[in-house]
Amino acid sequence: MDKVFIHLGTCNTCKKILTELGPKAKKLAQRELKSEPLKAGEVDALKKLAGSYEALFSRRSQQIKKLGLDVSKFGEKDYRKYILEHYSFLKRPVIVIDGQIFIGNAKAAVEGAKSAL
């Protein structure tokens, strides 16, 4: 994963961010989560860049409520398990550029990705 944009194809926020990254975004390989879920080794590689599985975990996933999960009791193994179990548990987008990782749609993450491109 040298230069990749991991996203959900139906996510308007991901589409907006990709557009915001501009023409340089063409350098990024596109990885659509629903059609091509992440494998365990890939999630582990992202964790290594991010520092924790928790940093990759989306607390906004509708699956949390649907499954009745108490995220406050989660440990790293739980975050990893659920990220691998369902694509919606990964905070999106995840942008990897030459060993740097930018997670989510916060302005700082998007600006960081722009600068790294």
PAFI-378097 format. One record per residue (C-alpha): residue in three letters; chain; x negated, y, z. Coordinates in pm, 1 decimal, padded with zeros to 6 digits. Layout:
residues N
   rest   kette          x          y          z
    ala       A          X          Y          Z
...
//
This chain:
residues 117
   rest   kette          x          y          z
    met       A    00000.0    00000.0    00000.0
    asp       A   -00222.5    00274.7   -00128.2
    lys       A    00035.1    00525.6   -00254.0
    val       A    00396.3    00430.2   -00200.5
    phe       A    00736.4    00588.7   -00140.7
    ile       A    00955.3    00346.2    00056.2
    his       A    01319.4    00444.5    00040.9
    leu       A    01680.6    00343.1    00003.8
    gly       A    01809.6    00403.7   -00348.4
    thr       A    02149.9    00523.0   -00229.3
    cys       A    02007.1    00771.5    00021.3
    asn       A    02058.3    01128.9   -00096.3
    thr       A    01803.1    01259.0    00153.6
    cys       A    01536.0    01027.1    00009.4
    lys       A    01623.4    01143.5   -00343.2
    lys       A    01601.3    01507.8   -00233.3
    ile       A    01260.4    01451.4   -00071.8
    leu       A    01129.0    01274.6   -00381.5
    thr       A    01238.3    01574.1   -00591.0
    glu       A    01083.9    01811.6   -00338.1
    leu       A    00749.0    01632.9   -00368.2
    gly       A    00746.7    01745.7   -00730.1
    pro       A    00560.0    01607.9   -01031.8
    lys       A    00279.4    01465.0   -00817.0
    ala       A    00533.8    01214.5   -00677.5
    lys       A    00482.5    01017.1   -01000.0
    lys       A    00156.9    00894.9   -00841.9
    leu       A    00363.0    00709.0   -00580.2
    ala       A    00484.0    00354.2   -00636.5
    gln       A    00854.4    00339.5   -00557.5
    arg       A    00974.2    00069.7   -00318.7
    glu       A    01351.1    00038.1   -00282.4
    leu       A    01422.3   -00138.2    00047.6
    lys       A    01755.8   -00296.8   -00030.9
    ser       A    01641.0   -00467.1   -00350.7
    glu       A    01287.4   -00538.3   -00228.4
    pro       A    01279.4   -00577.1    00152.2
    leu       A    00951.6   -00542.3    00336.4
    lys       A    00765.7   -00858.2    00433.2
    ala       A    00618.2   -00914.7    00779.6
    gly       A    00263.3   -00834.5    00667.2
    glu       A    00379.3   -00508.6    00508.8
    val       A    00561.0   -00400.0    00823.8
    asp       A    00250.0   -00485.0    01025.6
    ala       A    00035.9   -00276.0    00788.9
    leu       A    00275.9    00019.6    00827.8
    lys       A    00262.5   -00022.8    01206.4
    lys       A   -00115.4   -00006.2    01195.1
    leu       A   -00091.8    00331.1    01018.2
    ala       A    00195.2    00460.9    01232.3
    gly       A    00057.6    00343.2    01566.4
    ser       A    00371.1    00157.1    01673.0
    tyr       A    00676.8   -00022.5    01542.2
    glu       A    00887.8    00222.0    01739.0
    ala       A    00761.0    00508.1    01519.0
    leu       A    00899.9    00319.5    01217.4
    phe       A    01234.6    00240.0    01378.5
    ser       A    01546.0    00438.0    01290.4
    arg       A    01756.1    00509.0    01595.8
    arg       A    02028.2    00632.3    01359.4
    ser       A    02092.8    00293.3    01202.7
    gln       A    02462.4    00209.2    01210.8
    gln       A    02357.8   -00149.9    01279.1
    ile       A    02265.3   -00051.3    01636.7
    lys       A    02627.6    00018.0    01724.3
    lys       A    02758.5   -00265.9    01507.9
    leu       A    02536.5   -00520.1    01686.8
    gly       A    02581.6   -00358.8    02029.3
    leu       A    02206.9   -00311.2    02080.1
    asp       A    02058.3   -00129.6    02378.8
    val       A    01754.1    00027.4    02216.2
    ser       A    01638.8    00173.9    02548.9
    lys       A    01536.1   -00178.4    02651.4
    phe       A    01341.2   -00250.8    02331.8
    gly       A    00973.5   -00338.3    02328.1
    glu       A    00745.0   -00342.8    02024.4
    lys       A    00845.0   -00702.0    01937.4
    asp       A    01212.2   -00598.4    01928.3
    tyr       A    01146.4   -00302.0    01698.4
    arg       A    00948.7   -00526.0    01462.8
    lys       A    01214.0   -00798.1    01467.0
    tyr       A    01497.2   -00563.0    01373.5
    ile       A    01299.3   -00374.1    01108.0
    leu       A    01236.1   -00709.7    00939.8
    glu       A    01594.7   -00821.9    00991.4
    his       A    01777.1   -00534.1    00819.0
    tyr       A    01652.9   -00255.8    00593.1
    ser       A    01855.4    00010.2    00775.5
    phe       A    01636.4   -00020.8    01085.5
    leu       A    01339.6    00135.0    00902.3
    lys       A    01323.8    00513.0    00933.2
    arg       A    01328.0    00652.8    00581.8
    pro       A    01156.6    00751.4    00373.1
    val       A    00814.9    00613.8    00454.8
    ile       A    00542.3    00765.8    00242.0
    val       A    00191.5    00620.2    00240.9
    ile       A   -00085.4    00814.5    00070.2
    asp       A   -00445.6    00696.1    00094.3
    gly       A   -00422.6    00565.2    00449.6
    gln       A   -00197.1    00841.9    00578.8
    ile       A    00164.9    00773.1    00671.4
    phe       A    00458.3    01013.4    00672.6
    ile       A    00777.7    00882.7    00828.5
    gly       A    01128.6    01023.8    00805.9
    asn       A    01275.4    01342.5    00673.2
    ala       A    01141.2    01595.5    00923.5
    lys       A    01001.9    01905.7    00756.9
    ala       A    00651.3    01838.3    00896.9
    ala       A    00649.5    01486.9    00745.7
    val       A    00759.4    01611.7    00403.7
    glu       A    00510.2    01899.8    00407.4
    gly       A    00233.7    01661.6    00515.7
    ala       A    00312.7    01429.6    00225.5
    lys       A    00312.9    01723.9   -00016.4
    ser       A   -00029.9    01831.3    00107.2
    ala       A   -00167.8    01477.1    00084.9
    leu       A   -00053.8    01445.6   -00275.7
//
